[in-house]
Amino acid sequence: MKSKLAALVFGTSLVLAACGGGGDDAQENAGESTGGTESAEAEQIVQQNCISCHGQNLEGGAGPDLTAVGGKYDQDKIKNIIINGQGSMPKGLLDDADAEVVAAWLAEKK
């Protein structure tokens, strides 16, 4: 019974993480390429798609702690994990453009 409940909770978390909305912010930010804008965009994507597994402050939860992930993986490896999944993380939660933004942001966390 406990394993069924745990599977239900985990599955729900994944579904909610994958459903993380998103508007047309990319069009609003078109032409802007400042680090602050990219950082804000990355944080928004993470808030909408990642915190249900990785925690509000990326401290970990159902997914691993990402607060210092840049010390473990480079930007390309992080993007690869986001796109293709790894362990219990499913692939395809973010499109290529969002994965690039988030990977660059996470790679700075050391």
N, C-alpha and C positions, 0 to 999 in steps of 0.2 A: 504494500500500500504506500509506504513512504517513497519508494522509487518511482511509483506512478505519479505521485504528487510532485516530486522533484522534477520529473520529466515534463509535467504539465507547466510548472512554473518556468522552467528553462525555455521550453518551446514558446511560451507566451512572450517571454523576454526577447527572444530572437525575432518573433513576428513584429512586436512593437518597435524594435530597433530598426528593422528593415522598412517599416512603414513611415519612418521619420520625415514626413512632409517635405517641405522645401518649396519656396516660391520662385519667383523670377529674379532673385537677388543677383544672379550672374549678369543679367542684362543691366541692372542698376549699377553694378560695379564695372561694367565694360569700360575699358580704357584706363582704369585705375590700376596701377601696378606697384603701389607702395607696400612696403613690408607690413605696415599696420593694417592696411585693408586686407591683405592676404591672411594675416594672422586672425583678424576678426572673422573673415569668411571661414577659415579652418575651424575656429572655435564654434561657430554656428553649426557647421556640418557635424562636428563631433557631438554637440549638445543634442542634435536631432537624431543622430544615428548610432552613437557609440556608448553613451553613458549608462544605458540600461544593463550592459554587460561589464563595462570597464569602470563604472563608478562615476559619480558626479565630478570628482576631481581627478579622474583617471587613476585612482588608487587601487583599482581592482575590485572584483566582485565575482560574477560568474566567469568573466574573462580576466586575463592577467593585468597586473599593474603596468601602466604605460608612462608613469611619471619620469622615468629615465630610459625609455626605450631607445632613444637616439644614441645612448652609450653602448647599446648592444647590437643594433642594426643600423645600416646606412639607409638613406632615403629610398634607394631602389629596392632594397629588401623589404622595407616597410610597405611600399606601394605594392609589391608582389604579394605580400601577406593579405593586404586589404582586398586586392582584386581576386586572388585565388583561394583565400581562406587558409587556415592552418589550425590544426587541432580541432577544437569544437567550434571554431569560427567558420561560418559558411562563406562560400565565395559569392561575389557579386552584390555585396551590400551597398557599395558606392560605384558610381560610374567612373570612367577613367579620369575625367577632369577633376572630379571631387577627390578621388583617391590621390591624385598628384598633389593637390593643395594640402590635404591632411597629412600625407607622407612627408612633405617638406616641413610642415609645422612640427610633427612628432619627431623628426630627425634632429631638431634643435634641442629636444628635451634630453639632457644628459646628466 
